[in-house]
Each structure stands twice: as structure tokens, then as C-alpha cells.
Amino acid sequence: MSGSAKGPASYFPSIEEKYGRPVSEWFGVIRSSPLTKHMELVGWLKSEYGLGHGHANALVAAVRAEQK
């Protein structure tokens, strides 16, 4: 299954499939966090929600990119 999504978005289908939550919901979780640094957010998603590093990193990168 090859999608045309590039960068962080290329992870979104597998994130939704693996964790059973839509990406939009993960974005809300990230936005509601008091943490602001990229790697703090990645570590928090990994420890609190059990996300893998690549998936957490892709979600945080996407949210931070839209905030710029």
C-alpha cells in the first residue's frame, strides 16, 4: 500500500491502525499538553500512551509545523 503522503503524514495511516485513534485526536492530545519542546512531547507520548518513537515524532512534528 503506497500513499502519496510525504514526511510525518506518511505515518498517519499506520498510527490510526495501530493505536485505534484518529490522527486528529492525537493532535488534540498534543495541543492540550503543557509541554512545548519537541522531544519532551515525543517522550511523553511514548511513556503515557505507548506510542513508538517514530509515530510519536511524526505526530509532534506535524502539530508543530502547523503552529509556525
mmCIF file of the N, C-alpha and C atoms, coordinates in Angstrom:
data_MODEL
# 
_entry.id   MODEL 
# 
loop_
_atom_site.group_PDB 
_atom_site.id 
_atom_site.type_symbol 
_atom_site.label_atom_id 
_atom_site.label_alt_id 
_atom_site.label_comp_id 
_atom_site.label_asym_id 
_atom_site.label_entity_id 
_atom_site.label_seq_id 
_atom_site.pdbx_PDB_ins_code 
_atom_site.Cartn_x 
_atom_site.Cartn_y 
_atom_site.Cartn_z 
_atom_site.occupancy 
_atom_site.B_iso_or_equiv 
_atom_site.pdbx_formal_charge 
_atom_site.auth_seq_id 
_atom_site.auth_comp_id 
_atom_site.auth_asym_id 
_atom_site.auth_atom_id 
_atom_site.pdbx_PDB_model_num 
ATOM 1   N N  . MET A 1 1  ? 0.851  -1.198 0.000  1.00 0.00 ? 1  MET A N  1 
ATOM 2   C CA . MET A 1 1  ? 0.000  0.000  0.000  1.00 0.00 ? 1  MET A CA 1 
ATOM 3   C C  . MET A 1 1  ? 0.879  1.238  0.000  1.00 0.00 ? 1  MET A C  1 
ATOM 4   N N  . SER A 1 2  ? 0.928  1.922  -1.102 1.00 0.00 ? 2  SER A N  1 
ATOM 5   C CA . SER A 1 2  ? 1.772  3.105  -1.166 1.00 0.00 ? 2  SER A CA 1 
ATOM 6   C C  . SER A 1 2  ? 0.910  4.350  -1.286 1.00 0.00 ? 2  SER A C  1 
ATOM 7   N N  . GLY A 1 3  ? 1.131  5.265  -0.364 1.00 0.00 ? 3  GLY A N  1 
ATOM 8   C CA . GLY A 1 3  ? 0.384  6.512  -0.385 1.00 0.00 ? 3  GLY A CA 1 
ATOM 9   C C  . GLY A 1 3  ? 1.253  7.620  -0.921 1.00 0.00 ? 3  GLY A C  1 
ATOM 10  N N  . SER A 1 4  ? 0.656  8.744  -1.226 1.00 0.00 ? 4  SER A N  1 
ATOM 11  C CA . SER A 1 4  ? 1.421  9.854  -1.755 1.00 0.00 ? 4  SER A CA 1 
ATOM 12  C C  . SER A 1 4  ? 1.859  10.808 -0.645 1.00 0.00 ? 4  SER A C  1 
ATOM 13  N N  . ALA A 1 5  ? 1.487  10.485 0.596  1.00 0.00 ? 5  ALA A N  1 
ATOM 14  C CA . ALA A 1 5  ? 1.847  11.350 1.713  1.00 0.00 ? 5  ALA A CA 1 
ATOM 15  C C  . ALA A 1 5  ? 3.352  11.341 1.923  1.00 0.00 ? 5  ALA A C  1 
ATOM 16  N N  . LYS A 1 6  ? 3.876  12.492 2.253  1.00 0.00 ? 6  LYS A N  1 
ATOM 17  C CA . LYS A 1 6  ? 5.302  12.629 2.491  1.00 0.00 ? 6  LYS A CA 1 
ATOM 18  C C  . LYS A 1 6  ? 5.539  13.071 3.941  1.00 0.00 ? 6  LYS A C  1 
ATOM 19  N N  . GLY A 1 7  ? 6.752  12.869 4.419  1.00 0.00 ? 7  GLY A N  1 
ATOM 20  C CA . GLY A 1 7  ? 7.121  13.323 5.749  1.00 0.00 ? 7  GLY A CA 1 
ATOM 21  C C  . GLY A 1 7  ? 6.264  12.698 6.827  1.00 0.00 ? 7  GLY A C  1 
ATOM 22  N N  . PRO A 1 8  ? 5.969  13.471 7.885  1.00 0.00 ? 8  PRO A N  1 
ATOM 23  C CA . PRO A 1 8  ? 5.212  12.924 9.017  1.00 0.00 ? 8  PRO A CA 1 
ATOM 24  C C  . PRO A 1 8  ? 3.880  12.302 8.621  1.00 0.00 ? 8  PRO A C  1 
ATOM 25  N N  . ALA A 1 9  ? 3.212  12.878 7.633  1.00 0.00 ? 9  ALA A N  1 
ATOM 26  C CA . ALA A 1 9  ? 1.889  12.382 7.244  1.00 0.00 ? 9  ALA A CA 1 
ATOM 27  C C  . ALA A 1 9  ? 1.939  10.956 6.708  1.00 0.00 ? 9  ALA A C  1 
ATOM 28  N N  . SER A 1 10 ? 3.097  10.518 6.234  1.00 0.00 ? 10 SER A N  1 
ATOM 29  C CA . SER A 1 10 ? 3.199  9.151  5.717  1.00 0.00 ? 10 SER A CA 1 
ATOM 30  C C  . SER A 1 10 ? 2.989  8.117  6.824  1.00 0.00 ? 10 SER A C  1 
ATOM 31  N N  . TYR A 1 11 ? 3.151  8.526  8.075  1.00 0.00 ? 11 TYR A N  1 
ATOM 32  C CA . TYR A 1 11 ? 2.946  7.631  9.211  1.00 0.00 ? 11 TYR A CA 1 
ATOM 33  C C  . TYR A 1 11 ? 1.484  7.554  9.662  1.00 0.00 ? 11 TYR A C  1 
ATOM 34  N N  . PHE A 1 12 ? 0.667  8.502  9.245  1.00 0.00 ? 12 PHE A N  1 
ATOM 35  C CA . PHE A 1 12 ? -0.678 8.622  9.821  1.00 0.00 ? 12 PHE A CA 1 
ATOM 36  C C  . PHE A 1 12 ? -1.551 7.387  9.661  1.00 0.00 ? 12 PHE A C  1 
ATOM 37  N N  . PRO A 1 13 ? -1.598 6.751  8.475  1.00 0.00 ? 13 PRO A N  1 
ATOM 38  C CA . PRO A 1 13 ? -2.450 5.555  8.366  1.00 0.00 ? 13 PRO A CA 1 
ATOM 39  C C  . PRO A 1 13 ? -2.042 4.453  9.345  1.00 0.00 ? 13 PRO A C  1 
ATOM 40  N N  . SER A 1 14 ? -0.750 4.221  9.496  1.00 0.00 ? 14 SER A N  1 
ATOM 41  C CA . SER A 1 14 ? -0.316 3.162  10.412 1.00 0.00 ? 14 SER A CA 1 
ATOM 42  C C  . SER A 1 14 ? -0.531 3.551  11.866 1.00 0.00 ? 14 SER A C  1 
ATOM 43  N N  . ILE A 1 15 ? -0.454 4.835  12.168 1.00 0.00 ? 15 ILE A N  1 
ATOM 44  C CA . ILE A 1 15 ? -0.725 5.301  13.537 1.00 0.00 ? 15 ILE A CA 1 
ATOM 45  C C  . ILE A 1 15 ? -2.187 5.024  13.881 1.00 0.00 ? 15 ILE A C  1 
ATOM 46  N N  . GLU A 1 16 ? -3.088 5.381  12.972 1.00 0.00 ? 16 GLU A N  1 
ATOM 47  C CA . GLU A 1 16 ? -4.512 5.165  13.221 1.00 0.00 ? 16 GLU A CA 1 
ATOM 48  C C  . GLU A 1 16 ? -4.824 3.681  13.344 1.00 0.00 ? 16 GLU A C  1 
ATOM 49  N N  . GLU A 1 17 ? -4.210 2.879  12.493 1.00 0.00 ? 17 GLU A N  1 
ATOM 50  C CA . GLU A 1 17 ? -4.455 1.440  12.519 1.00 0.00 ? 17 GLU A CA 1 
ATOM 51  C C  . GLU A 1 17 ? -3.908 0.808  13.803 1.00 0.00 ? 17 GLU A C  1 
ATOM 52  N N  . LYS A 1 18 ? -2.689 1.183  14.194 1.00 0.00 ? 18 LYS A N  1 
ATOM 53  C CA . LYS A 1 18 ? -2.043 0.550  15.344 1.00 0.00 ? 18 LYS A CA 1 
ATOM 54  C C  . LYS A 1 18 ? -2.673 0.946  16.675 1.00 0.00 ? 18 LYS A C  1 
ATOM 55  N N  . TYR A 1 19 ? -3.030 2.231  16.822 1.00 0.00 ? 19 TYR A N  1 
ATOM 56  C CA . TYR A 1 19 ? -3.491 2.722  18.125 1.00 0.00 ? 19 TYR A CA 1 
ATOM 57  C C  . TYR A 1 19 ? -4.998 2.942  18.208 1.00 0.00 ? 19 TYR A C  1 
ATOM 58  N N  . GLY A 1 20 ? -5.707 2.796  17.080 1.00 0.00 ? 20 GLY A N  1 
ATOM 59  C CA . GLY A 1 20 ? -7.157 2.850  17.080 1.00 0.00 ? 20 GLY A CA 1 
ATOM 60  C C  . GLY A 1 20 ? -7.770 4.210  17.378 1.00 0.00 ? 20 GLY A C  1 
ATOM 61  N N  . ARG A 1 21 ? -6.987 5.258  17.180 1.00 0.00 ? 21 ARG A N  1 
ATOM 62  C CA . ARG A 1 21 ? -7.498 6.621  17.382 1.00 0.00 ? 21 ARG A CA 1 
ATOM 63  C C  . ARG A 1 21 ? -7.150 7.439  16.148 1.00 0.00 ? 21 ARG A C  1 
ATOM 64  N N  . PRO A 1 22 ? -8.062 8.311  15.722 1.00 0.00 ? 22 PRO A N  1 
ATOM 65  C CA . PRO A 1 22 ? -7.751 9.138  14.550 1.00 0.00 ? 22 PRO A CA 1 
ATOM 66  C C  . PRO A 1 22 ? -6.615 10.120 14.852 1.00 0.00 ? 22 PRO A C  1 
ATOM 67  N N  . VAL A 1 23 ? -5.880 10.472 13.824 1.00 0.00 ? 23 VAL A N  1 
ATOM 68  C CA . VAL A 1 23 ? -4.761 11.402 13.976 1.00 0.00 ? 23 VAL A CA 1 
ATOM 69  C C  . VAL A 1 23 ? -5.238 12.722 14.580 1.00 0.00 ? 23 VAL A C  1 
ATOM 70  N N  . SER A 1 24 ? -6.431 13.163 14.199 1.00 0.00 ? 24 SER A N  1 
ATOM 71  C CA . SER A 1 24 ? -6.953 14.427 14.733 1.00 0.00 ? 24 SER A CA 1 
ATOM 72  C C  . SER A 1 24 ? -7.062 14.366 16.259 1.00 0.00 ? 24 SER A C  1 
ATOM 73  N N  . GLU A 1 25 ? -7.389 13.197 16.784 1.00 0.00 ? 25 GLU A N  1 
ATOM 74  C CA . GLU A 1 25 ? -7.478 13.039 18.233 1.00 0.00 ? 25 GLU A CA 1 
ATOM 75  C C  . GLU A 1 25 ? -6.089 13.147 18.869 1.00 0.00 ? 25 GLU A C  1 
ATOM 76  N N  . TRP A 1 26 ? -5.087 12.537 18.238 1.00 0.00 ? 26 TRP A N  1 
ATOM 77  C CA . TRP A 1 26 ? -3.709 12.653 18.745 1.00 0.00 ? 26 TRP A CA 1 
ATOM 78  C C  . TRP A 1 26 ? -3.251 14.102 18.718 1.00 0.00 ? 26 TRP A C  1 
ATOM 79  N N  . PHE A 1 27 ? -3.641 14.840 17.657 1.00 0.00 ? 27 PHE A N  1 
ATOM 80  C CA . PHE A 1 27 ? -3.269 16.262 17.585 1.00 0.00 ? 27 PHE A CA 1 
ATOM 81  C C  . PHE A 1 27 ? -3.844 17.014 18.784 1.00 0.00 ? 27 PHE A C  1 
ATOM 82  N N  . GLY A 1 28 ? -5.090 16.710 19.138 1.00 0.00 ? 28 GLY A N  1 
ATOM 83  C CA . GLY A 1 28 ? -5.712 17.353 20.294 1.00 0.00 ? 28 GLY A CA 1 
ATOM 84  C C  . GLY A 1 28 ? -4.986 17.020 21.581 1.00 0.00 ? 28 GLY A C  1 
ATOM 85  N N  . VAL A 1 29 ? -4.571 15.772 21.722 1.00 0.00 ? 29 VAL A N  1 
ATOM 86  C CA . VAL A 1 29 ? -3.819 15.343 22.907 1.00 0.00 ? 29 VAL A CA 1 
ATOM 87  C C  . VAL A 1 29 ? -2.527 16.149 23.003 1.00 0.00 ? 29 VAL A C  1 
ATOM 88  N N  . ILE A 1 30 ? -1.823 16.279 21.890 1.00 0.00 ? 30 ILE A N  1 
ATOM 89  C CA . ILE A 1 30 ? -0.555 17.014 21.877 1.00 0.00 ? 30 ILE A CA 1 
ATOM 90  C C  . ILE A 1 30 ? -0.785 18.490 22.186 1.00 0.00 ? 30 ILE A C  1 
ATOM 91  N N  . ARG A 1 31 ? -1.798 19.084 21.561 1.00 0.00 ? 31 ARG A N  1 
ATOM 92  C CA . ARG A 1 31 ? -2.076 20.515 21.790 1.00 0.00 ? 31 ARG A CA 1 
ATOM 93  C C  . ARG A 1 31 ? -2.464 20.797 23.239 1.00 0.00 ? 31 ARG A C  1 
ATOM 94  N N  . SER A 1 32 ? -3.083 19.817 23.906 1.00 0.00 ? 32 SER A N  1 
ATOM 95  C CA . SER A 1 32 ? -3.529 20.042 25.284 1.00 0.00 ? 32 SER A CA 1 
ATOM 96  C C  . SER A 1 32 ? -2.415 19.814 26.306 1.00 0.00 ? 32 SER A C  1 
ATOM 97  N N  . SER A 1 33 ? -1.279 19.310 25.850 1.00 0.00 ? 33 SER A N  1 
ATOM 98  C CA . SER A 1 33 ? -0.172 19.060 26.768 1.00 0.00 ? 33 SER A CA 1 
ATOM 99  C C  . SER A 1 33 ? 0.473  20.378 27.195 1.00 0.00 ? 33 SER A C  1 
ATOM 100 N N  . PRO A 1 34 ? 0.889  20.461 28.462 1.00 0.00 ? 34 PRO A N  1 
ATOM 101 C CA . PRO A 1 34 ? 1.607  21.656 28.903 1.00 0.00 ? 34 PRO A CA 1 
ATOM 102 C C  . PRO A 1 34 ? 3.046  21.685 28.380 1.00 0.00 ? 34 PRO A C  1 
ATOM 103 N N  . LEU A 1 35 ? 3.510  20.571 27.846 1.00 0.00 ? 35 LEU A N  1 
ATOM 104 C CA . LEU A 1 35 ? 4.877  20.505 27.325 1.00 0.00 ? 35 LEU A CA 1 
ATOM 105 C C  . LEU A 1 35 ? 4.963  21.260 26.005 1.00 0.00 ? 35 LEU A C  1 
ATOM 106 N N  . THR A 1 36 ? 6.129  21.818 25.722 1.00 0.00 ? 36 THR A N  1 
ATOM 107 C CA . THR A 1 36 ? 6.281  22.592 24.494 1.00 0.00 ? 36 THR A CA 1 
ATOM 108 C C  . THR A 1 36 ? 7.456  22.138 23.639 1.00 0.00 ? 36 THR A C  1 
ATOM 109 N N  . LYS A 1 37 ? 8.437  21.488 24.220 1.00 0.00 ? 37 LYS A N  1 
ATOM 110 C CA . LYS A 1 37 ? 9.613  21.075 23.459 1.00 0.00 ? 37 LYS A CA 1 
ATOM 111 C C  . LYS A 1 37 ? 9.333  19.775 22.717 1.00 0.00 ? 37 LYS A C  1 
ATOM 112 N N  . HIS A 1 38 ? 9.864  19.699 21.505 1.00 0.00 ? 38 HIS A N  1 
ATOM 113 C CA . HIS A 1 38 ? 9.605  18.556 20.630 1.00 0.00 ? 38 HIS A CA 1 
ATOM 114 C C  . HIS A 1 38 ? 9.905  17.223 21.322 1.00 0.00 ? 38 HIS A C  1 
ATOM 115 N N  . MET A 1 39 ? 11.103 17.049 21.816 1.00 0.00 ? 39 MET A N  1 
ATOM 116 C CA . MET A 1 39 ? 11.477 15.758 22.383 1.00 0.00 ? 39 MET A CA 1 
ATOM 117 C C  . MET A 1 39 ? 10.767 15.475 23.708 1.00 0.00 ? 39 MET A C  1 
ATOM 118 N N  . GLU A 1 40 ? 10.393 16.514 24.443 1.00 0.00 ? 40 GLU A N  1 
ATOM 119 C CA . GLU A 1 40 ? 9.583  16.305 25.658 1.00 0.00 ? 40 GLU A CA 1 
ATOM 120 C C  . GLU A 1 40 ? 8.224  15.708 25.279 1.00 0.00 ? 40 GLU A C  1 
ATOM 121 N N  . LEU A 1 41 ? 7.625  16.264 24.242 1.00 0.00 ? 41 LEU A N  1 
ATOM 122 C CA . LEU A 1 41 ? 6.333  15.759 23.785 1.00 0.00 ? 41 LEU A CA 1 
ATOM 123 C C  . LEU A 1 41 ? 6.446  14.335 23.265 1.00 0.00 ? 41 LEU A C  1 
ATOM 124 N N  . VAL A 1 42 ? 7.510  14.043 22.520 1.00 0.00 ? 42 VAL A N  1 
ATOM 125 C CA . VAL A 1 42 ? 7.719  12.688 21.997 1.00 0.00 ? 42 VAL A CA 1 
ATOM 126 C C  . VAL A 1 42 ? 7.852  11.705 23.162 1.00 0.00 ? 42 VAL A C  1 
ATOM 127 N N  . GLY A 1 43 ? 8.681  12.052 24.138 1.00 0.00 ? 43 GLY A N  1 
ATOM 128 C CA . GLY A 1 43 ? 8.877  11.186 25.301 1.00 0.00 ? 43 GLY A CA 1 
ATOM 129 C C  . GLY A 1 43 ? 7.593  10.974 26.082 1.00 0.00 ? 43 GLY A C  1 
ATOM 130 N N  . TRP A 1 44 ? 6.802  12.037 26.188 1.00 0.00 ? 44 TRP A N  1 
ATOM 131 C CA . TRP A 1 44 ? 5.526  11.967 26.913 1.00 0.00 ? 44 TRP A CA 1 
ATOM 132 C C  . TRP A 1 44 ? 4.549  11.039 26.200 1.00 0.00 ? 44 TRP A C  1 
ATOM 133 N N  . LEU A 1 45 ? 4.443  11.161 24.883 1.00 0.00 ? 45 LEU A N  1 
ATOM 134 C CA . LEU A 1 45 ? 3.550  10.273 24.127 1.00 0.00 ? 45 LEU A CA 1 
ATOM 135 C C  . LEU A 1 45 ? 3.990  8.819  24.262 1.00 0.00 ? 45 LEU A C  1 
ATOM 136 N N  . LYS A 1 46 ? 5.286  8.592  24.264 1.00 0.00 ? 46 LYS A N  1 
ATOM 137 C CA . LYS A 1 46 ? 5.805  7.232  24.393 1.00 0.00 ? 46 LYS A CA 1 
ATOM 138 C C  . LYS A 1 46 ? 5.494  6.659  25.772 1.00 0.00 ? 46 LYS A C  1 
ATOM 139 N N  . SER A 1 47 ? 5.715  7.446  26.815 1.00 0.00 ? 47 SER A N  1 
ATOM 140 C CA . SER A 1 47 ? 5.526  6.924  28.172 1.00 0.00 ? 47 SER A CA 1 
ATOM 141 C C  . SER A 1 47 ? 4.058  6.877  28.586 1.00 0.00 ? 47 SER A C  1 
ATOM 142 N N  . GLU A 1 48 ? 3.275  7.879  28.213 1.00 0.00 ? 48 GLU A N  1 
ATOM 143 C CA . GLU A 1 48 ? 1.873  7.942  28.643 1.00 0.00 ? 48 GLU A CA 1 
ATOM 144 C C  . GLU A 1 48 ? 0.936  7.106  27.776 1.00 0.00 ? 48 GLU A C  1 
ATOM 145 N N  . TYR A 1 49 ? 1.242  7.014  26.489 1.00 0.00 ? 49 TYR A N  1 
ATOM 146 C CA . TYR A 1 49 ? 0.315  6.374  25.557 1.00 0.00 ? 49 TYR A CA 1 
ATOM 147 C C  . TYR A 1 49 ? 0.897  5.157  24.847 1.00 0.00 ? 49 TYR A C  1 
ATOM 148 N N  . GLY A 1 50 ? 2.167  4.869  25.084 1.00 0.00 ? 50 GLY A N  1 
ATOM 149 C CA . GLY A 1 50 ? 2.783  3.690  24.490 1.00 0.00 ? 50 GLY A CA 1 
ATOM 150 C C  . GLY A 1 50 ? 3.064  3.794  22.999 1.00 0.00 ? 50 GLY A C  1 
ATOM 151 N N  . LEU A 1 51 ? 3.153  5.007  22.488 1.00 0.00 ? 51 LEU A N  1 
ATOM 152 C CA . LEU A 1 51 ? 3.474  5.165  21.075 1.00 0.00 ? 51 LEU A CA 1 
ATOM 153 C C  . LEU A 1 51 ? 4.930  4.827  20.825 1.00 0.00 ? 51 LEU A C  1 
ATOM 154 N N  . GLY A 1 52 ? 5.207  4.341  19.631 1.00 0.00 ? 52 GLY A N  1 
ATOM 155 C CA . GLY A 1 52 ? 6.587  4.122  19.222 1.00 0.00 ? 52 GLY A CA 1 
ATOM 156 C C  . GLY A 1 52 ? 7.239  5.460  18.927 1.00 0.00 ? 52 GLY A C  1 
ATOM 157 N N  . HIS A 1 53 ? 8.564  5.475  18.927 1.00 0.00 ? 53 HIS A N  1 
ATOM 158 C CA . HIS A 1 53 ? 9.287  6.729  18.736 1.00 0.00 ? 53 HIS A CA 1 
ATOM 159 C C  . HIS A 1 53 ? 8.946  7.391  17.398 1.00 0.00 ? 53 HIS A C  1 
ATOM 160 N N  . GLY A 1 54 ? 8.967  6.618  16.331 1.00 0.00 ? 54 GLY A N  1 
ATOM 161 C CA . GLY A 1 54 ? 8.695  7.191  15.009 1.00 0.00 ? 54 GLY A CA 1 
ATOM 162 C C  . GLY A 1 54 ? 7.301  7.769  14.895 1.00 0.00 ? 54 GLY A C  1 
ATOM 163 N N  . HIS A 1 55 ? 6.326  7.070  15.457 1.00 0.00 ? 55 HIS A N  1 
ATOM 164 C CA . HIS A 1 55 ? 4.948  7.553  15.418 1.00 0.00 ? 55 HIS A CA 1 
ATOM 165 C C  . HIS A 1 55 ? 4.785  8.818  16.254 1.00 0.00 ? 55 HIS A C  1 
ATOM 166 N N  . ALA A 1 56 ? 5.330  8.815  17.456 1.00 0.00 ? 56 ALA A N  1 
ATOM 167 C CA . ALA A 1 56 ? 5.241  9.999  18.321 1.00 0.00 ? 56 ALA A CA 1 
ATOM 168 C C  . ALA A 1 56 ? 5.932  11.187 17.661 1.00 0.00 ? 56 ALA A C  1 
ATOM 169 N N  . ASN A 1 57 ? 7.094  10.949 17.100 1.00 0.00 ? 57 ASN A N  1 
ATOM 170 C CA . ASN A 1 57 ? 7.860  12.007 16.451 1.00 0.00 ? 57 ASN A CA 1 
ATOM 171 C C  . ASN A 1 57 ? 7.086  12.598 15.274 1.00 0.00 ? 57 ASN A C  1 
ATOM 172 N N  . ALA A 1 58 ? 6.451  11.748 14.475 1.00 0.00 ? 58 ALA A N  1 
ATOM 173 C CA . ALA A 1 58 ? 5.690  12.228 13.317 1.00 0.00 ? 58 ALA A CA 1 
ATOM 174 C C  . ALA A 1 58 ? 4.508  13.091 13.745 1.00 0.00 ? 58 ALA A C  1 
ATOM 175 N N  . LEU A 1 59 ? 3.794  12.667 14.783 1.00 0.00 ? 59 LEU A N  1 
ATOM 176 C CA . LEU A 1 59 ? 2.652  13.444 15.266 1.00 0.00 ? 59 LEU A CA 1 
ATOM 177 C C  . LEU A 1 59 ? 3.079  14.803 15.811 1.00 0.00 ? 59 LEU A C  1 
ATOM 178 N N  . VAL A 1 60 ? 4.128  14.816 16.621 1.00 0.00 ? 60 VAL A N  1 
ATOM 179 C CA . VAL A 1 60 ? 4.613  16.072 17.194 1.00 0.00 ? 60 VAL A CA 1 
ATOM 180 C C  . VAL A 1 60 ? 5.108  16.991 16.080 1.00 0.00 ? 60 VAL A C  1 
ATOM 181 N N  . ALA A 1 61 ? 5.844  16.457 15.114 1.00 0.00 ? 61 ALA A N  1 
ATOM 182 C CA . ALA A 1 61 ? 6.353  17.271 14.011 1.00 0.00 ? 61 ALA A CA 1 
ATOM 183 C C  . ALA A 1 61 ? 5.205  17.902 13.230 1.00 0.00 ? 61 ALA A C  1 
ATOM 184 N N  . ALA A 1 62 ? 4.143  17.157 13.006 1.00 0.00 ? 62 ALA A N  1 
ATOM 185 C CA . ALA A 1 62 ? 3.003  17.686 12.239 1.00 0.00 ? 62 ALA A CA 1 
ATOM 186 C C  . ALA A 1 62 ? 2.312  18.814 13.007 1.00 0.00 ? 62 ALA A C  1 
ATOM 187 N N  . VAL A 1 63 ? 2.109  18.619 14.304 1.00 0.00 ? 63 VAL A N  1 
ATOM 188 C CA . VAL A 1 63 ? 1.453  19.663 15.109 1.00 0.00 ? 63 VAL A CA 1 
ATOM 189 C C  . VAL A 1 63 ? 2.317  20.906 15.174 1.00 0.00 ? 63 VAL A C  1 
ATOM 190 N N  . ARG A 1 64 ? 3.596  20.725 15.391 1.00 0.00 ? 64 ARG A N  1 
ATOM 191 C CA . ARG A 1 64 ? 4.499  21.880 15.477 1.00 0.00 ? 64 ARG A CA 1 
ATOM 192 C C  . ARG A 1 64 ? 4.614  22.608 14.147 1.00 0.00 ? 64 ARG A C  1 
ATOM 193 N N  . ALA A 1 65 ? 4.555  21.883 13.035 1.00 0.00 ? 65 ALA A N  1 
ATOM 194 C CA . ALA A 1 65 ? 4.636  22.523 11.716 1.00 0.00 ? 65 ALA A CA 1 
ATOM 195 C C  . ALA A 1 65 ? 3.434  23.422 11.458 1.00 0.00 ? 65 ALA A C  1 
ATOM 196 N N  . GLU A 1 66 ? 2.255  23.005 11.949 1.00 0.00 ? 66 GLU A N  1 
ATOM 197 C CA . GLU A 1 66 ? 1.056  23.829 11.708 1.00 0.00 ? 66 GLU A CA 1 
ATOM 198 C C  . GLU A 1 66 ? 0.998  25.014 12.650 1.00 0.00 ? 66 GLU A C  1 
ATOM 199 N N  . GLN A 1 67 ? 1.786  24.998 13.735 1.00 0.00 ? 67 GLN A N  1 
ATOM 200 C CA . GLN A 1 67 ? 1.789  26.098 14.691 1.00 0.00 ? 67 GLN A CA 1 
ATOM 201 C C  . GLN A 1 67 ? 2.734  27.221 14.273 1.00 0.00 ? 67 GLN A C  1 
ATOM 202 N N  . LYS A 1 68 ? 3.533  27.000 13.253 1.00 0.00 ? 68 LYS A N  1 
ATOM 203 C CA . LYS A 1 68 ? 4.514  28.013 12.836 1.00 0.00 ? 68 LYS A CA 1 
ATOM 204 C C  . LYS A 1 68 ? 3.882  29.062 11.960 1.00 0.00 ? 68 LYS A C  1 
# 
